[in-house]
């Protein structure tokens, strides 16, 4: 990726949390792609997550899975398959849905292109409909290369906030 001011800000955010930028990007992309498949099949992302019943045992199990995922090396093929299996076992949980839904306002308020990042995430991963990339490039007024850079940056930002939520033992509604 070209080192834009936005990417430099994301690198600083990862560094502050002692996270590897490439690993966060790969894991986040993996989570988003698989979550996207799930919501296209079953879930309505706009449903009111505050009414979901989230029991303590489920929350702790899912939290531990995410913590383990953040410490795995996504560049290894063997780990990718293990991560995929683990991730698929928790994707339908209420806590995962509440985490992902709760992250979105944080992404939007990120000072470096947060609104654009959120919009790109929603259009590419969190929408039930599939929007061709040519249309998205046109929508955002970006070349294909710049669109992919922004998509990658939005994925990294998602991962940073996902990591923060996974570390939080109790999901706090804001």
JOGIHU-V844285 format. One record per residue. N is the residue number from 1. RES is the residue in one letter. SS is DSSP state (H for helix, E for strand, L for the rest). Layout:
# JOGIHU-V844285
{{N & RES & SS} {N & RES & SS}}
This chain:
# JOGIHU-V844285
{{1 & X & L} {2 & X & L} {3 & X & L} {4 & X & L} {5 & X & H} {6 & X & H} {7 & X & H} {8 & X & H} {9 & X & H} {10 & X & H} {11 & X & H} {12 & X & H} {13 & X & H} {14 & X & H} {15 & X & H} {16 & X & H} {17 & X & L} {18 & X & L} {19 & X & L} {20 & X & L} {21 & X & H} {22 & X & H} {23 & X & H} {24 & X & H} {25 & X & H} {26 & X & H} {27 & X & H} {28 & X & H} {29 & X & H} {30 & X & H} {31 & X & H} {32 & X & H} {33 & X & H} {34 & X & H} {35 & X & H} {36 & X & H} {37 & X & H} {38 & X & H} {39 & X & H} {40 & X & H} {41 & X & H} {42 & X & L} {43 & X & L} {44 & X & L} {45 & X & L} {46 & X & L} {47 & X & L} {48 & X & L} {49 & X & H} {50 & X & H} {51 & X & H} {52 & X & L} {53 & X & L} {54 & X & L} {55 & X & L} {56 & X & H} {57 & X & H} {58 & X & H} {59 & X & H} {60 & X & H} {61 & X & H} {62 & X & H} {63 & X & H} {64 & X & H} {65 & X & H} {66 & X & H} {67 & X & H} {68 & X & H} {69 & X & H} {70 & X & H} {71 & X & L} {72 & X & L} {73 & X & L} {74 & X & L} {75 & X & L} {76 & X & L} {77 & X & H} {78 & X & H} {79 & X & H} {80 & X & H} {81 & X & H} {82 & X & H} {83 & X & H} {84 & X & H} {85 & X & H} {86 & X & H} {87 & X & H} {88 & X & H} {89 & X & H} {90 & X & H} {91 & X & L} {92 & X & L} {93 & X & L} {94 & X & H} {95 & X & H} {96 & X & H} {97 & X & H} {98 & X & H} {99 & X & H} {100 & X & H} {101 & X & H} {102 & X & H} {103 & X & H} {104 & X & H} {105 & X & H} {106 & X & H} {107 & X & H} {108 & X & H} {109 & X & L} {110 & X & L} {111 & X & L} {112 & X & L} {113 & X & L} {114 & X & H} {115 & X & H} {116 & X & H} {117 & X & H} {118 & X & H} {119 & X & H} {120 & X & H} {121 & X & H} {122 & X & H} {123 & X & H} {124 & X & H} {125 & X & L} {126 & X & L} {127 & X & L} {128 & X & L} {129 & X & L} {130 & X & L} {131 & X & L} {132 & X & L} {133 & X & H} {134 & X & H} {135 & X & H} {136 & X & H} {137 & X & H} {138 & X & H} {139 & X & H} {140 & X & H} {141 & X & L} {142 & X & L} {143 & X & L} {144 & X & H} {145 & X & H} {146 & X & H} {147 & X & H} {148 & X & H} {149 & X & H} {150 & X & H} {151 & X & H} {152 & X & H} {153 & X & H} {154 & X & H} {155 & X & H} {156 & X & H} {157 & X & H} {158 & X & H} {159 & X & H} {160 & X & H} {161 & X & H} {162 & X & H} {163 & X & H} {164 & X & H} {165 & X & H} {166 & X & H} {167 & X & H} {168 & X & L} {169 & X & L} {170 & X & L} {171 & X & L} {172 & X & L} {173 & X & L} {174 & X & L}}
